Amino acid sequence: MCIRQQIQHENMGSNGVALSDAVIRSYSVARNFAPQAIIRIDHLPVSHVCAAYDQEGVVFGVYTDDHLIRMYDARNYQEGPFAKFSLYDTSILAAVEPFLAHSQAPNLNVKKLHALDIKFSPDGNQLLVTTNRGVFLHLDAFEGQLTHLFKEHVASQRGDIQLGSCYSADGAYALTGSEDGRVFVYKSSTGELVHALPQGHNGPVVDLQWNPQRHLLASAGGNSTVFWSAVGV
């Protein structure tokens, strides 16, 4: 299994690559994909791994099975993470446990909460975390504390489907996919649901990408890709 998050920057173009062989690798696009960083995971087995760069290409975050998101400075990653955030933070557990209870999913232990994907907000101050429990977490990227849950979409909580997510180009909105083929739009500052787009797919929305240069959203799912204009969003 391999999860990638791409960032392009004028000073460094690289892919943060999370691999199931317990090694995180970062490659330089500008240097024919020469390895820039290698970080070994100190525990096995590894089944849940994801990584992402911030928009400036200076900070990257890595999640592994020990329920920690580790933040690295790409310029001196050898010194180790400068911050660690636990998904077992009290602010997260206090919100997710009632969510699972309300969803009538008592067999889904919150202690098995894992991140499936992480994304930095455009300003680098927030993290959008896709989980295996059908809920999206919005975390402070400096302290790791929960600011909001995004939970109005349809999800099974089984963890077998990874729904897509993204930020709008200005970071004002966080968007999440849904298993019923719709896209949900939230205010990233408050967590308020502001819009649910019409069903565009005959299946779960597994990827969302917002064009950074144009007011255009792309969603993928159910063997189809749909483009949405800002007017529709």
C-alpha positions as CSV (number, residue, x, y, z in Angstrom):
1,M,0.0,0.0,0.0
2,C,1.3,3.4,-0.9
3,I,-0.2,6.9,-0.2
4,R,1.2,10.0,-1.8
5,Q,0.6,13.7,-1.4
6,Q,2.2,16.0,-4.0
7,I,3.4,19.5,-3.5
8,Q,5.0,21.8,-6.1
9,H,7.0,24.8,-4.9
10,E,9.4,27.2,-6.6
11,N,12.3,26.1,-4.4
12,M,11.5,22.4,-4.1
13,G,9.2,20.1,-5.9
14,S,8.7,16.8,-4.1
15,N,6.4,13.9,-3.2
16,G,5.9,12.8,0.3
17,V,5.5,9.1,-0.1
18,A,4.3,6.7,2.6
19,L,5.1,3.1,2.0
20,S,4.1,-0.1,3.7
21,D,7.7,-1.3,4.1
22,A,8.0,0.9,7.2
23,V,9.9,3.7,5.3
24,I,8.7,7.2,4.5
25,R,10.5,8.6,1.5
26,S,10.5,12.1,0.0
27,Y,11.6,12.7,-3.6
28,S,12.8,15.7,-5.5
29,V,10.9,16.2,-8.7
30,A,13.4,18.9,-9.8
31,R,16.2,16.4,-9.4
32,N,14.8,13.5,-11.4
33,F,13.0,12.1,-8.3
34,A,16.2,11.7,-6.3
35,P,15.4,10.8,-2.7
36,Q,15.6,13.8,-0.4
37,A,14.5,12.2,2.9
38,I,14.2,8.7,4.4
39,I,12.4,8.2,7.7
40,R,12.1,4.7,9.1
41,I,9.1,3.7,11.2
42,D,10.2,2.2,14.4
43,H,7.3,-0.2,14.8
44,L,5.8,-3.1,12.9
45,P,3.5,-4.2,11.4
46,V,2.5,-1.0,9.5
47,S,-1.0,-1.0,8.0
48,H,-2.2,2.7,8.3
49,V,0.3,5.2,6.9
50,C,-0.3,8.6,5.3
51,A,1.8,11.7,4.7
52,A,1.4,15.3,3.4
53,Y,3.4,18.5,2.8
54,D,2.1,21.9,3.6
55,Q,1.6,24.4,0.7
56,E,5.1,25.9,1.2
57,G,6.9,22.6,1.1
58,V,8.6,23.4,4.4
59,V,6.6,21.1,6.8
60,F,5.4,17.6,6.3
61,G,3.3,15.4,8.5
62,V,3.3,11.6,8.8
63,Y,0.7,9.4,10.4
64,T,1.5,5.7,11.4
65,D,-0.2,2.9,13.3
66,D,0.8,4.2,16.7
67,H,-2.0,6.8,16.4
68,L,0.5,9.7,16.2
69,I,0.8,12.4,13.6
70,R,4.5,13.6,13.5
71,M,5.4,17.0,12.1
72,Y,8.8,17.4,10.5
73,D,10.7,20.4,9.2
74,A,11.8,19.3,5.7
75,R,15.0,21.3,6.0
76,N,16.3,19.4,9.0
77,Y,14.0,16.3,9.3
78,Q,17.1,14.3,10.6
79,E,16.5,16.0,13.9
80,G,13.2,14.2,14.3
81,P,9.7,15.5,14.6
82,F,9.3,18.9,16.1
83,A,5.7,18.0,17.2
84,K,3.6,14.9,17.8
85,F,-0.2,14.8,17.9
86,S,-2.1,11.8,19.2
87,L,-5.5,10.8,17.8
88,Y,-6.2,9.8,21.4
89,D,-6.1,13.5,22.5
90,T,-8.9,14.1,24.9
91,S,-10.5,16.7,22.6
92,I,-10.8,14.1,19.9
93,L,-12.0,11.2,21.9
94,A,-14.6,13.4,23.7
95,A,-16.1,14.2,20.3
96,V,-15.7,10.9,18.4
97,E,-17.2,8.7,21.1
98,P,-20.6,10.4,21.2
99,F,-20.6,10.4,17.4
100,L,-20.1,6.6,17.3
101,A,-22.8,6.1,19.9
102,H,-25.2,8.3,18.0
103,S,-24.4,6.3,14.9
104,Q,-25.3,3.2,16.7
105,A,-21.9,1.7,16.1
106,P,-21.0,0.3,19.6
107,N,-18.8,-2.4,18.1
108,L,-16.5,0.2,16.6
109,N,-14.1,1.0,19.4
110,V,-12.8,4.6,19.3
111,K,-9.5,3.2,20.5
112,K,-9.0,1.7,17.0
113,L,-9.3,5.2,15.4
114,H,-6.9,5.6,12.6
115,A,-6.1,8.3,10.0
116,L,-6.4,7.3,6.4
117,D,-5.4,10.6,4.9
118,I,-4.1,14.0,6.1
119,K,-4.2,17.4,4.3
120,F,-2.9,20.8,5.3
121,S,-5.1,23.9,4.9
122,P,-3.7,26.4,2.4
123,D,-2.4,28.6,5.2
124,G,-0.8,25.6,7.0
125,N,-2.6,26.2,10.2
126,Q,-5.1,23.3,10.1
127,L,-5.1,19.6,9.3
128,L,-8.0,17.8,7.6
129,V,-7.9,14.2,8.7
130,T,-9.8,11.4,7.1
131,T,-10.5,8.5,9.5
132,N,-11.6,4.9,9.4
133,R,-14.6,5.7,11.5
134,G,-16.5,7.7,8.9
135,V,-15.8,11.1,10.3
136,F,-13.4,13.8,9.3
137,L,-11.3,15.6,12.0
138,H,-10.2,19.2,11.8
139,L,-7.1,19.7,13.9
140,D,-5.0,22.7,14.9
141,A,-1.7,22.0,13.0
142,F,0.4,23.5,15.8
143,E,-1.2,21.9,18.9
144,G,-3.1,18.9,17.4
145,Q,-6.3,19.8,19.2
146,L,-9.6,19.1,17.6
147,T,-11.4,22.2,16.3
148,H,-14.4,20.6,14.5
149,L,-15.8,17.3,13.4
150,F,-17.2,17.1,9.8
151,K,-19.9,14.4,10.1
152,E,-23.0,15.3,8.1
153,H,-22.0,13.1,5.1
154,V,-23.1,9.5,4.7
155,A,-20.5,6.9,5.9
156,S,-20.7,3.4,7.1
157,Q,-17.9,3.7,9.8
158,R,-16.6,0.3,8.7
159,G,-13.4,1.9,7.5
160,D,-13.4,-0.1,4.2
161,I,-14.0,3.0,2.1
162,Q,-11.7,6.0,2.1
163,L,-13.8,9.1,1.2
164,G,-12.2,12.1,-0.5
165,S,-11.6,15.5,1.0
166,C,-10.0,18.8,0.2
167,Y,-9.9,22.5,1.0
168,S,-11.1,25.3,-1.2
169,A,-8.2,27.4,-2.6
170,D,-8.6,30.1,0.0
171,G,-9.1,27.6,2.8
172,A,-12.5,29.0,3.7
173,Y,-14.2,25.7,3.1
174,A,-13.5,22.1,3.8
175,L,-15.2,19.6,1.5
176,T,-15.8,15.9,2.1
177,G,-17.0,13.0,0.0
178,S,-20.0,10.9,1.0
179,E,-20.9,7.2,0.3
180,D,-24.2,8.3,-1.3
181,G,-22.3,10.1,-4.2
182,R,-22.7,13.6,-2.9
183,V,-20.1,16.2,-1.8
184,F,-20.6,18.2,1.5
185,V,-19.2,21.7,2.0
186,Y,-18.4,23.0,5.4
187,K,-17.1,26.3,6.7
188,S,-13.6,25.4,7.9
189,S,-13.6,28.1,10.6
190,T,-16.8,26.9,12.3
191,G,-17.5,23.4,11.0
192,E,-20.9,24.5,9.9
193,L,-22.4,22.6,6.9
194,V,-23.2,25.2,4.3
195,H,-24.1,23.1,1.3
196,A,-24.5,19.6,0.0
197,L,-24.0,19.3,-3.7
198,P,-26.5,17.2,-5.8
199,Q,-25.6,13.6,-6.2
200,G,-23.0,13.4,-8.9
201,H,-21.9,9.8,-8.6
202,N,-23.4,6.3,-8.4
203,G,-21.1,5.4,-5.5
204,P,-18.9,6.8,-2.8
205,V,-16.9,10.0,-3.6
206,V,-13.4,8.8,-3.1
207,D,-11.4,11.8,-4.3
208,L,-11.8,15.6,-4.3
209,Q,-9.5,18.2,-5.8
210,W,-9.9,22.0,-5.9
211,N,-8.1,23.8,-8.7
212,P,-5.8,26.3,-7.0
213,Q,-6.0,28.7,-10.0
214,R,-9.7,28.6,-10.9
215,H,-12.9,28.2,-8.9
216,L,-13.3,24.6,-10.0
217,L,-13.8,21.5,-8.0
218,A,-13.3,17.9,-9.3
219,S,-14.9,14.9,-7.7
220,A,-14.3,11.2,-8.5
221,G,-16.3,8.2,-7.6
222,G,-18.5,5.4,-9.0
223,N,-16.4,5.2,-12.2
224,S,-17.0,8.9,-13.0
225,T,-15.4,12.3,-12.6
226,V,-17.5,15.4,-12.2
227,F,-16.4,19.1,-12.4
228,W,-18.2,21.7,-10.4
229,S,-18.0,25.5,-10.8
230,A,-17.9,27.8,-7.9
231,V,-21.4,28.9,-8.7
232,G,-22.6,25.4,-8.0
233,V,-20.5,25.1,-4.8
